[in-house]
Amino acid sequence: MQTSYSASKAITWPPASAVWARRAVIAIAAIVVLAMTVATAILAKEQVGAPALVQLERTPTRAAPTVAMPVVAAVAENADVADETPQPVAAEPTADQPNVYPPGTRFFNGRPIRPARVIHMTVTGYSPDERSCGIYADGQTATLHSVFTNDMRLVAADTRILPFGTLVSVPGYDADRVVPVLDRGGAIKGKKLDLLFATHARARKWGVQQVPVTVWEYADGKPATNPRAVR
């Protein structure tokens, strides 16, 4: 009876607590494996993106090249700058540089001139023949200059208003060039001017016009030339 009891006791080993302990170990092991798998996947994902970030940080950053804006472009983009830009001032004649004059200065007989005043006048035309000059059609002006002086581009005036040698420019006559007063006439009184033309027909074509006449003066500080002394 004792032997039989011993055999029955050997069959029921191991106890129930050992079984549950083994299952717990297996479960823990499975959890650890799962956790390691998840961690490995996360690490692998991070490693995929890492090289790009490292490369970006190691790549030297190059600043865009600085291009100097031309002065002309700056002025075009900002009108105020253009208005405030100092303009070059032309040099005036001095004792050391007597022949330096502003750009655009006009000259007559090699001397600089400048506009002095404007007079509104009645302007007519005449020719050097008998139809205009009558008995005085001798080919000379009242200053004893030939009518061919200055290529027949001269005027007659009332010398009380414009003395001999006065320089004038008349719109539409000789391309607005400056011409001298070298003649006078009996009918030319007050604010009247008579323009010399080569032919009577051209003088009549001019007719009678009311125009602003610009009177010029020499700008070199020297006295005007005596018109009777110049031929």
Rosetta constraint file for C-alpha pairs under 8 A:
AtomPair CA 1 CA 5 HARMONIC 6.42 0.50
AtomPair CA 2 CA 6 HARMONIC 6.46 0.50
AtomPair CA 3 CA 7 HARMONIC 6.51 0.50
AtomPair CA 4 CA 8 HARMONIC 6.49 0.50
AtomPair CA 5 CA 9 HARMONIC 6.41 0.50
AtomPair CA 6 CA 10 HARMONIC 6.52 0.50
AtomPair CA 7 CA 11 HARMONIC 6.68 0.50
AtomPair CA 8 CA 12 HARMONIC 7.06 0.50
AtomPair CA 9 CA 13 HARMONIC 7.28 0.50
AtomPair CA 14 CA 18 HARMONIC 6.65 0.50
AtomPair CA 14 CA 19 HARMONIC 7.67 0.50
AtomPair CA 15 CA 19 HARMONIC 7.20 0.50
AtomPair CA 16 CA 20 HARMONIC 6.62 0.50
AtomPair CA 17 CA 21 HARMONIC 6.24 0.50
AtomPair CA 18 CA 22 HARMONIC 6.27 0.50
AtomPair CA 19 CA 23 HARMONIC 6.36 0.50
AtomPair CA 20 CA 24 HARMONIC 6.17 0.50
AtomPair CA 21 CA 25 HARMONIC 6.36 0.50
AtomPair CA 22 CA 26 HARMONIC 6.35 0.50
AtomPair CA 23 CA 27 HARMONIC 6.15 0.50
AtomPair CA 24 CA 28 HARMONIC 6.14 0.50
AtomPair CA 25 CA 29 HARMONIC 6.08 0.50
AtomPair CA 26 CA 30 HARMONIC 6.17 0.50
AtomPair CA 27 CA 31 HARMONIC 6.24 0.50
AtomPair CA 28 CA 32 HARMONIC 6.15 0.50
AtomPair CA 29 CA 33 HARMONIC 6.19 0.50
AtomPair CA 30 CA 34 HARMONIC 6.12 0.50
AtomPair CA 31 CA 35 HARMONIC 6.05 0.50
AtomPair CA 32 CA 36 HARMONIC 6.11 0.50
AtomPair CA 33 CA 37 HARMONIC 6.16 0.50
AtomPair CA 34 CA 38 HARMONIC 6.29 0.50
AtomPair CA 35 CA 39 HARMONIC 6.15 0.50
AtomPair CA 36 CA 40 HARMONIC 6.00 0.50
AtomPair CA 37 CA 41 HARMONIC 6.28 0.50
AtomPair CA 38 CA 42 HARMONIC 6.30 0.50
AtomPair CA 39 CA 43 HARMONIC 6.11 0.50
AtomPair CA 40 CA 44 HARMONIC 6.07 0.50
AtomPair CA 41 CA 45 HARMONIC 6.24 0.50
AtomPair CA 42 CA 46 HARMONIC 6.31 0.50
AtomPair CA 43 CA 47 HARMONIC 6.18 0.50
AtomPair CA 44 CA 48 HARMONIC 6.38 0.50
AtomPair CA 45 CA 49 HARMONIC 6.94 0.50
AtomPair CA 46 CA 50 HARMONIC 6.21 0.50
AtomPair CA 47 CA 51 HARMONIC 7.30 0.50
AtomPair CA 49 CA 53 HARMONIC 6.95 0.50
AtomPair CA 50 CA 54 HARMONIC 6.23 0.50
AtomPair CA 51 CA 55 HARMONIC 5.95 0.50
AtomPair CA 52 CA 56 HARMONIC 6.06 0.50
AtomPair CA 53 CA 57 HARMONIC 6.29 0.50
AtomPair CA 54 CA 58 HARMONIC 6.21 0.50
AtomPair CA 55 CA 59 HARMONIC 6.07 0.50
AtomPair CA 69 CA 73 HARMONIC 6.59 0.50
AtomPair CA 69 CA 74 HARMONIC 6.78 0.50
AtomPair CA 70 CA 74 HARMONIC 6.52 0.50
AtomPair CA 71 CA 75 HARMONIC 6.28 0.50
AtomPair CA 72 CA 76 HARMONIC 6.20 0.50
AtomPair CA 73 CA 77 HARMONIC 6.21 0.50
AtomPair CA 74 CA 78 HARMONIC 6.19 0.50
AtomPair CA 74 CA 81 HARMONIC 7.79 0.50
AtomPair CA 75 CA 79 HARMONIC 6.15 0.50
AtomPair CA 75 CA 80 HARMONIC 7.97 0.50
AtomPair CA 75 CA 81 HARMONIC 5.75 0.50
AtomPair CA 75 CA 82 HARMONIC 5.09 0.50
AtomPair CA 76 CA 82 HARMONIC 7.53 0.50
AtomPair CA 78 CA 82 HARMONIC 6.85 0.50
AtomPair CA 79 CA 83 HARMONIC 6.34 0.50
AtomPair CA 80 CA 84 HARMONIC 6.22 0.50
AtomPair CA 81 CA 85 HARMONIC 6.06 0.50
AtomPair CA 90 CA 101 HARMONIC 7.26 0.50
AtomPair CA 90 CA 102 HARMONIC 4.88 0.50
AtomPair CA 90 CA 103 HARMONIC 6.91 0.50
AtomPair CA 91 CA 100 HARMONIC 6.47 0.50
AtomPair CA 91 CA 101 HARMONIC 6.25 0.50
AtomPair CA 91 CA 102 HARMONIC 6.07 0.50
AtomPair CA 92 CA 100 HARMONIC 6.26 0.50
AtomPair CA 92 CA 101 HARMONIC 5.55 0.50
AtomPair CA 92 CA 102 HARMONIC 6.57 0.50
AtomPair CA 93 CA 97 HARMONIC 5.78 0.50
AtomPair CA 93 CA 98 HARMONIC 4.77 0.50
AtomPair CA 93 CA 99 HARMONIC 6.18 0.50
AtomPair CA 93 CA 100 HARMONIC 5.06 0.50
AtomPair CA 93 CA 101 HARMONIC 5.90 0.50
AtomPair CA 93 CA 220 HARMONIC 7.98 0.50
AtomPair CA 94 CA 98 HARMONIC 5.11 0.50
AtomPair CA 94 CA 100 HARMONIC 7.74 0.50
AtomPair CA 98 CA 220 HARMONIC 7.88 0.50
AtomPair CA 101 CA 105 HARMONIC 6.57 0.50
AtomPair CA 105 CA 112 HARMONIC 6.60 0.50
AtomPair CA 105 CA 113 HARMONIC 6.99 0.50
AtomPair CA 105 CA 114 HARMONIC 7.17 0.50
AtomPair CA 106 CA 112 HARMONIC 5.82 0.50
AtomPair CA 106 CA 113 HARMONIC 5.65 0.50
AtomPair CA 106 CA 114 HARMONIC 6.92 0.50
AtomPair CA 107 CA 111 HARMONIC 5.13 0.50
AtomPair CA 107 CA 112 HARMONIC 4.31 0.50
AtomPair CA 107 CA 113 HARMONIC 5.43 0.50
AtomPair CA 108 CA 112 HARMONIC 6.47 0.50
AtomPair CA 108 CA 113 HARMONIC 6.75 0.50
AtomPair CA 108 CA 178 HARMONIC 7.40 0.50
AtomPair CA 111 CA 218 HARMONIC 6.82 0.50
AtomPair CA 111 CA 219 HARMONIC 7.67 0.50
AtomPair CA 111 CA 220 HARMONIC 7.05 0.50
AtomPair CA 112 CA 218 HARMONIC 5.81 0.50
AtomPair CA 112 CA 219 HARMONIC 5.31 0.50
AtomPair CA 112 CA 220 HARMONIC 6.20 0.50
AtomPair CA 113 CA 216 HARMONIC 6.33 0.50
AtomPair CA 113 CA 217 HARMONIC 5.38 0.50
AtomPair CA 113 CA 218 HARMONIC 4.25 0.50
AtomPair CA 113 CA 219 HARMONIC 4.88 0.50
AtomPair CA 113 CA 220 HARMONIC 7.65 0.50
AtomPair CA 114 CA 216 HARMONIC 5.48 0.50
AtomPair CA 114 CA 217 HARMONIC 5.57 0.50
AtomPair CA 114 CA 218 HARMONIC 6.39 0.50
AtomPair CA 114 CA 219 HARMONIC 6.03 0.50
AtomPair CA 115 CA 214 HARMONIC 6.60 0.50
AtomPair CA 115 CA 215 HARMONIC 5.95 0.50
AtomPair CA 115 CA 216 HARMONIC 4.31 0.50
AtomPair CA 115 CA 217 HARMONIC 6.30 0.50
AtomPair CA 116 CA 214 HARMONIC 7.45 0.50
AtomPair CA 116 CA 215 HARMONIC 5.61 0.50
AtomPair CA 116 CA 216 HARMONIC 5.12 0.50
AtomPair CA 116 CA 217 HARMONIC 5.99 0.50
AtomPair CA 117 CA 214 HARMONIC 5.95 0.50
AtomPair CA 117 CA 215 HARMONIC 5.35 0.50
AtomPair CA 117 CA 216 HARMONIC 7.19 0.50
AtomPair CA 118 CA 212 HARMONIC 6.19 0.50
AtomPair CA 118 CA 213 HARMONIC 5.47 0.50
AtomPair CA 118 CA 214 HARMONIC 4.42 0.50
AtomPair CA 118 CA 215 HARMONIC 5.93 0.50
AtomPair CA 119 CA 191 HARMONIC 7.90 0.50
AtomPair CA 119 CA 212 HARMONIC 5.55 0.50
AtomPair CA 119 CA 213 HARMONIC 5.16 0.50
AtomPair CA 119 CA 214 HARMONIC 6.45 0.50
AtomPair CA 119 CA 215 HARMONIC 7.51 0.50
AtomPair CA 120 CA 191 HARMONIC 7.51 0.50
AtomPair CA 120 CA 210 HARMONIC 6.90 0.50
AtomPair CA 120 CA 211 HARMONIC 5.64 0.50
AtomPair CA 120 CA 212 HARMONIC 4.22 0.50
AtomPair CA 120 CA 213 HARMONIC 5.90 0.50
AtomPair CA 121 CA 191 HARMONIC 5.07 0.50
AtomPair CA 121 CA 192 HARMONIC 5.45 0.50
AtomPair CA 121 CA 193 HARMONIC 6.83 0.50
AtomPair CA 121 CA 210 HARMONIC 5.74 0.50
AtomPair CA 121 CA 211 HARMONIC 5.78 0.50
AtomPair CA 121 CA 212 HARMONIC 6.25 0.50
AtomPair CA 121 CA 213 HARMONIC 6.58 0.50
AtomPair CA 122 CA 191 HARMONIC 6.45 0.50
AtomPair CA 122 CA 192 HARMONIC 4.80 0.50
AtomPair CA 122 CA 193 HARMONIC 6.26 0.50
AtomPair CA 122 CA 208 HARMONIC 6.88 0.50
AtomPair CA 122 CA 209 HARMONIC 5.82 0.50
AtomPair CA 122 CA 210 HARMONIC 4.72 0.50
AtomPair CA 122 CA 211 HARMONIC 6.69 0.50
AtomPair CA 123 CA 192 HARMONIC 5.81 0.50
AtomPair CA 123 CA 193 HARMONIC 4.72 0.50
AtomPair CA 123 CA 194 HARMONIC 5.79 0.50
AtomPair CA 123 CA 195 HARMONIC 7.28 0.50
AtomPair CA 123 CA 208 HARMONIC 5.77 0.50
AtomPair CA 123 CA 209 HARMONIC 5.23 0.50
AtomPair CA 123 CA 210 HARMONIC 6.13 0.50
AtomPair CA 123 CA 211 HARMONIC 6.99 0.50
AtomPair CA 124 CA 192 HARMONIC 7.84 0.50
AtomPair CA 124 CA 193 HARMONIC 6.29 0.50
AtomPair CA 124 CA 194 HARMONIC 4.84 0.50
AtomPair CA 124 CA 195 HARMONIC 6.15 0.50
AtomPair CA 124 CA 203 HARMONIC 7.66 0.50
AtomPair CA 124 CA 206 HARMONIC 6.81 0.50
AtomPair CA 124 CA 207 HARMONIC 5.87 0.50
AtomPair CA 124 CA 208 HARMONIC 4.82 0.50
AtomPair CA 124 CA 209 HARMONIC 6.59 0.50
AtomPair CA 125 CA 194 HARMONIC 5.09 0.50
AtomPair CA 125 CA 195 HARMONIC 4.51 0.50
AtomPair CA 125 CA 196 HARMONIC 5.98 0.50
AtomPair CA 125 CA 197 HARMONIC 6.73 0.50
AtomPair CA 125 CA 203 HARMONIC 4.48 0.50
AtomPair CA 125 CA 204 HARMONIC 6.63 0.50
AtomPair CA 125 CA 206 HARMONIC 6.13 0.50
AtomPair CA 125 CA 207 HARMONIC 6.61 0.50
AtomPair CA 125 CA 208 HARMONIC 7.61 0.50
AtomPair CA 126 CA 132 HARMONIC 5.66 0.50
AtomPair CA 126 CA 194 HARMONIC 6.41 0.50
AtomPair CA 126 CA 195 HARMONIC 6.01 0.50
AtomPair CA 126 CA 196 HARMONIC 5.21 0.50
AtomPair CA 126 CA 197 HARMONIC 6.01 0.50
AtomPair CA 126 CA 200 HARMONIC 6.58 0.50
AtomPair CA 126 CA 203 HARMONIC 5.07 0.50
AtomPair CA 126 CA 204 HARMONIC 7.58 0.50
AtomPair CA 127 CA 131 HARMONIC 7.58 0.50
AtomPair CA 127 CA 132 HARMONIC 5.65 0.50
AtomPair CA 127 CA 133 HARMONIC 7.43 0.50
AtomPair CA 127 CA 196 HARMONIC 5.64 0.50
AtomPair CA 127 CA 197 HARMONIC 5.10 0.50
AtomPair CA 127 CA 198 HARMONIC 5.82 0.50
AtomPair CA 127 CA 199 HARMONIC 5.40 0.50
AtomPair CA 127 CA 200 HARMONIC 5.07 0.50
AtomPair CA 127 CA 203 HARMONIC 6.23 0.50
AtomPair CA 128 CA 132 HARMONIC 6.54 0.50
AtomPair CA 128 CA 133 HARMONIC 6.25 0.50
AtomPair CA 128 CA 137 HARMONIC 5.90 0.50
AtomPair CA 128 CA 138 HARMONIC 7.97 0.50
AtomPair CA 128 CA 139 HARMONIC 6.50 0.50
AtomPair CA 128 CA 147 HARMONIC 7.01 0.50
AtomPair CA 128 CA 196 HARMONIC 7.38 0.50
AtomPair CA 128 CA 197 HARMONIC 7.62 0.50
AtomPair CA 128 CA 198 HARMONIC 7.05 0.50
AtomPair CA 128 CA 199 HARMONIC 7.54 0.50
AtomPair CA 129 CA 133 HARMONIC 5.90 0.50
AtomPair CA 129 CA 134 HARMONIC 7.18 0.50
AtomPair CA 129 CA 137 HARMONIC 5.29 0.50
AtomPair CA 129 CA 199 HARMONIC 7.94 0.50
AtomPair CA 129 CA 200 HARMONIC 7.54 0.50
AtomPair CA 130 CA 134 HARMONIC 4.09 0.50
AtomPair CA 130 CA 135 HARMONIC 6.58 0.50
AtomPair CA 130 CA 136 HARMONIC 7.50 0.50
AtomPair CA 130 CA 137 HARMONIC 5.45 0.50
AtomPair CA 131 CA 200 HARMONIC 7.29 0.50
AtomPair CA 132 CA 137 HARMONIC 7.93 0.50
AtomPair CA 132 CA 200 HARMONIC 7.48 0.50
AtomPair CA 133 CA 137 HARMONIC 5.01 0.50
AtomPair CA 139 CA 146 HARMONIC 5.91 0.50
AtomPair CA 139 CA 147 HARMONIC 5.52 0.50
AtomPair CA 140 CA 144 HARMONIC 5.43 0.50
AtomPair CA 140 CA 145 HARMONIC 5.47 0.50
AtomPair CA 140 CA 146 HARMONIC 4.54 0.50
AtomPair CA 140 CA 147 HARMONIC 5.43 0.50
AtomPair CA 141 CA 145 HARMONIC 5.29 0.50
AtomPair CA 141 CA 146 HARMONIC 6.21 0.50
AtomPair CA 141 CA 147 HARMONIC 6.17 0.50
AtomPair CA 141 CA 182 HARMONIC 6.48 0.50
AtomPair CA 141 CA 183 HARMONIC 5.19 0.50
AtomPair CA 141 CA 184 HARMONIC 7.85 0.50
AtomPair CA 142 CA 182 HARMONIC 6.72 0.50
AtomPair CA 142 CA 183 HARMONIC 4.91 0.50
AtomPair CA 142 CA 184 HARMONIC 6.37 0.50
AtomPair CA 143 CA 164 HARMONIC 7.62 0.50
AtomPair CA 143 CA 182 HARMONIC 5.80 0.50
AtomPair CA 143 CA 183 HARMONIC 6.36 0.50
AtomPair CA 143 CA 227 HARMONIC 6.89 0.50
AtomPair CA 143 CA 228 HARMONIC 5.37 0.50
AtomPair CA 144 CA 228 HARMONIC 6.86 0.50
AtomPair CA 144 CA 231 HARMONIC 7.85 0.50
AtomPair CA 145 CA 149 HARMONIC 6.59 0.50
AtomPair CA 145 CA 182 HARMONIC 7.32 0.50
AtomPair CA 145 CA 228 HARMONIC 7.61 0.50
AtomPair CA 145 CA 230 HARMONIC 7.93 0.50
AtomPair CA 145 CA 231 HARMONIC 5.66 0.50
AtomPair CA 146 CA 231 HARMONIC 7.66 0.50
AtomPair CA 147 CA 152 HARMONIC 5.74 0.50
AtomPair CA 148 CA 152 HARMONIC 4.49 0.50
AtomPair CA 148 CA 153 HARMONIC 7.85 0.50
AtomPair CA 149 CA 153 HARMONIC 7.16 0.50
AtomPair CA 149 CA 154 HARMONIC 7.61 0.50
AtomPair CA 149 CA 231 HARMONIC 7.80 0.50
AtomPair CA 150 CA 154 HARMONIC 6.90 0.50
AtomPair CA 150 CA 179 HARMONIC 7.82 0.50
AtomPair CA 152 CA 196 HARMONIC 6.64 0.50
AtomPair CA 152 CA 197 HARMONIC 6.85 0.50
AtomPair CA 152 CA 198 HARMONIC 6.76 0.50
AtomPair CA 153 CA 174 HARMONIC 6.92 0.50
AtomPair CA 153 CA 179 HARMONIC 6.29 0.50
AtomPair CA 153 CA 180 HARMONIC 7.98 0.50
AtomPair CA 153 CA 195 HARMONIC 7.80 0.50
AtomPair CA 153 CA 196 HARMONIC 6.28 0.50
AtomPair CA 153 CA 197 HARMONIC 7.35 0.50
AtomPair CA 154 CA 179 HARMONIC 5.36 0.50
AtomPair CA 154 CA 180 HARMONIC 5.36 0.50
AtomPair CA 154 CA 181 HARMONIC 6.08 0.50
AtomPair CA 154 CA 182 HARMONIC 6.44 0.50
AtomPair CA 154 CA 183 HARMONIC 7.84 0.50
AtomPair CA 154 CA 195 HARMONIC 6.49 0.50
AtomPair CA 154 CA 196 HARMONIC 5.79 0.50
AtomPair CA 155 CA 179 HARMONIC 7.18 0.50
AtomPair CA 155 CA 180 HARMONIC 6.41 0.50
AtomPair CA 155 CA 181 HARMONIC 4.93 0.50
AtomPair CA 155 CA 182 HARMONIC 6.18 0.50
AtomPair CA 155 CA 183 HARMONIC 6.15 0.50
AtomPair CA 155 CA 184 HARMONIC 7.90 0.50
AtomPair CA 155 CA 193 HARMONIC 6.85 0.50
AtomPair CA 155 CA 194 HARMONIC 5.54 0.50
AtomPair CA 155 CA 195 HARMONIC 4.63 0.50
AtomPair CA 155 CA 196 HARMONIC 5.72 0.50
AtomPair CA 156 CA 181 HARMONIC 5.71 0.50
AtomPair CA 156 CA 182 HARMONIC 6.16 0.50
AtomPair CA 156 CA 183 HARMONIC 4.13 0.50
AtomPair CA 156 CA 184 HARMONIC 4.30 0.50
AtomPair CA 156 CA 185 HARMONIC 6.66 0.50
AtomPair CA 156 CA 188 HARMONIC 7.49 0.50
AtomPair CA 156 CA 193 HARMONIC 5.96 0.50
AtomPair CA 156 CA 194 HARMONIC 4.95 0.50
AtomPair CA 156 CA 195 HARMONIC 6.50 0.50
AtomPair CA 156 CA 196 HARMONIC 7.64 0.50
AtomPair CA 157 CA 161 HARMONIC 7.54 0.50
AtomPair CA 157 CA 162 HARMONIC 6.23 0.50
AtomPair CA 157 CA 163 HARMONIC 7.75 0.50
AtomPair CA 157 CA 181 HARMONIC 6.55 0.50
AtomPair CA 157 CA 183 HARMONIC 6.54 0.50
AtomPair CA 157 CA 184 HARMONIC 5.03 0.50
AtomPair CA 157 CA 185 HARMONIC 7.21 0.50
AtomPair CA 157 CA 188 HARMONIC 6.02 0.50
AtomPair CA 157 CA 189 HARMONIC 7.38 0.50
AtomPair CA 157 CA 192 HARMONIC 6.47 0.50
AtomPair CA 157 CA 193 HARMONIC 5.03 0.50
AtomPair CA 157 CA 194 HARMONIC 6.46 0.50
AtomPair CA 158 CA 162 HARMONIC 6.02 0.50
AtomPair CA 158 CA 163 HARMONIC 7.31 0.50
AtomPair CA 158 CA 184 HARMONIC 6.20 0.50
AtomPair CA 158 CA 185 HARMONIC 7.63 0.50
AtomPair CA 158 CA 188 HARMONIC 5.78 0.50
AtomPair CA 158 CA 189 HARMONIC 5.21 0.50
AtomPair CA 158 CA 190 HARMONIC 5.98 0.50
AtomPair CA 158 CA 191 HARMONIC 7.47 0.50
AtomPair CA 158 CA 192 HARMONIC 7.09 0.50
AtomPair CA 158 CA 193 HARMONIC 7.60 0.50
AtomPair CA 159 CA 163 HARMONIC 4.08 0.50
AtomPair CA 159 CA 164 HARMONIC 6.24 0.50
AtomPair CA 159 CA 184 HARMONIC 7.28 0.50
AtomPair CA 160 CA 190 HARMONIC 7.76 0.50
AtomPair CA 161 CA 190 HARMONIC 6.60 0.50
AtomPair CA 161 CA 191 HARMONIC 7.08 0.50
AtomPair CA 162 CA 166 HARMONIC 6.04 0.50
AtomPair CA 162 CA 181 HARMONIC 7.41 0.50
AtomPair CA 163 CA 181 HARMONIC 7.24 0.50
AtomPair CA 164 CA 180 HARMONIC 7.80 0.50
AtomPair CA 164 CA 181 HARMONIC 5.29 0.50
AtomPair CA 164 CA 182 HARMONIC 5.53 0.50
AtomPair CA 164 CA 183 HARMONIC 7.31 0.50
AtomPair CA 164 CA 227 HARMONIC 6.37 0.50
AtomPair CA 165 CA 180 HARMONIC 5.63 0.50
AtomPair CA 165 CA 181 HARMONIC 5.21 0.50
AtomPair CA 165 CA 182 HARMONIC 6.17 0.50
AtomPair CA 165 CA 224 HARMONIC 7.68 0.50
AtomPair CA 165 CA 225 HARMONIC 7.31 0.50
AtomPair CA 165 CA 226 HARMONIC 6.95 0.50
AtomPair CA 165 CA 227 HARMONIC 5.12 0.50
AtomPair CA 166 CA 180 HARMONIC 5.69 0.50
AtomPair CA 166 CA 181 HARMONIC 5.30 0.50
AtomPair CA 166 CA 215 HARMONIC 7.41 0.50
AtomPair CA 166 CA 216 HARMONIC 7.41 0.50
AtomPair CA 166 CA 217 HARMONIC 7.76 0.50
AtomPair CA 167 CA 178 HARMONIC 6.22 0.50
AtomPair CA 167 CA 179 HARMONIC 5.62 0.50
AtomPair CA 167 CA 180 HARMONIC 4.59 0.50
AtomPair CA 167 CA 181 HARMONIC 6.33 0.50
AtomPair CA 167 CA 215 HARMONIC 5.96 0.50
AtomPair CA 167 CA 216 HARMONIC 5.26 0.50
AtomPair CA 167 CA 217 HARMONIC 6.86 0.50
AtomPair CA 168 CA 178 HARMONIC 5.39 0.50
AtomPair CA 168 CA 179 HARMONIC 5.54 0.50
AtomPair CA 168 CA 180 HARMONIC 6.33 0.50
AtomPair CA 168 CA 181 HARMONIC 7.47 0.50
AtomPair CA 168 CA 213 HARMONIC 6.64 0.50
AtomPair CA 168 CA 214 HARMONIC 5.49 0.50
AtomPair CA 168 CA 215 HARMONIC 4.58 0.50
AtomPair CA 168 CA 216 HARMONIC 5.78 0.50
AtomPair CA 169 CA 173 HARMONIC 7.64 0.50
AtomPair CA 169 CA 176 HARMONIC 5.57 0.50
AtomPair CA 169 CA 177 HARMONIC 5.72 0.50
AtomPair CA 169 CA 178 HARMONIC 4.59 0.50
AtomPair CA 169 CA 179 HARMONIC 6.16 0.50
AtomPair CA 169 CA 213 HARMONIC 6.00 0.50
AtomPair CA 169 CA 214 HARMONIC 5.33 0.50
AtomPair CA 169 CA 215 HARMONIC 6.80 0.50
AtomPair CA 169 CA 216 HARMONIC 7.87 0.50
AtomPair CA 170 CA 176 HARMONIC 5.62 0.50
AtomPair CA 170 CA 177 HARMONIC 7.62 0.50
AtomPair CA 170 CA 178 HARMONIC 7.85 0.50
AtomPair CA 170 CA 211 HARMONIC 7.40 0.50
AtomPair CA 170 CA 212 HARMONIC 7.18 0.50
AtomPair CA 170 CA 213 HARMONIC 5.17 0.50
AtomPair CA 170 CA 214 HARMONIC 6.77 0.50
AtomPair CA 171 CA 175 HARMONIC 7.43 0.50
AtomPair CA 171 CA 176 HARMONIC 5.16 0.50
AtomPair CA 171 CA 211 HARMONIC 7.09 0.50
AtomPair CA 171 CA 212 HARMONIC 7.49 0.50
AtomPair CA 171 CA 213 HARMONIC 7.32 0.50
AtomPair CA 172 CA 176 HARMONIC 5.81 0.50
AtomPair CA 173 CA 177 HARMONIC 7.38 0.50
AtomPair CA 173 CA 195 HARMONIC 7.97 0.50
AtomPair CA 178 CA 216 HARMONIC 7.95 0.50
AtomPair CA 182 CA 227 HARMONIC 7.29 0.50
AtomPair CA 184 CA 188 HARMONIC 6.71 0.50
AtomPair CA 188 CA 192 HARMONIC 5.65 0.50
AtomPair CA 188 CA 193 HARMONIC 6.57 0.50
AtomPair CA 188 CA 194 HARMONIC 7.15 0.50
AtomPair CA 195 CA 203 HARMONIC 7.77 0.50
AtomPair CA 196 CA 203 HARMONIC 7.38 0.50
AtomPair CA 197 CA 202 HARMONIC 6.23 0.50
AtomPair CA 197 CA 203 HARMONIC 5.55 0.50
AtomPair CA 198 CA 202 HARMONIC 7.21 0.50
AtomPair CA 198 CA 203 HARMONIC 7.91 0.50
AtomPair CA 199 CA 203 HARMONIC 6.47 0.50
AtomPair CA 200 CA 204 HARMONIC 6.22 0.50
AtomPair CA 201 CA 205 HARMONIC 6.17 0.50
AtomPair CA 202 CA 206 HARMONIC 6.51 0.50
AtomPair CA 203 CA 207 HARMONIC 6.86 0.50
AtomPair CA 218 CA 222 HARMONIC 7.30 0.50
AtomPair CA 218 CA 223 HARMONIC 7.87 0.50
AtomPair CA 218 CA 224 HARMONIC 7.05 0.50
AtomPair CA 225 CA 229 HARMONIC 7.76 0.50
AtomPair CA 225 CA 230 HARMONIC 7.76 0.50
AtomPair CA 226 CA 230 HARMONIC 6.87 0.50
AtomPair CA 227 CA 231 HARMONIC 7.91 0.50
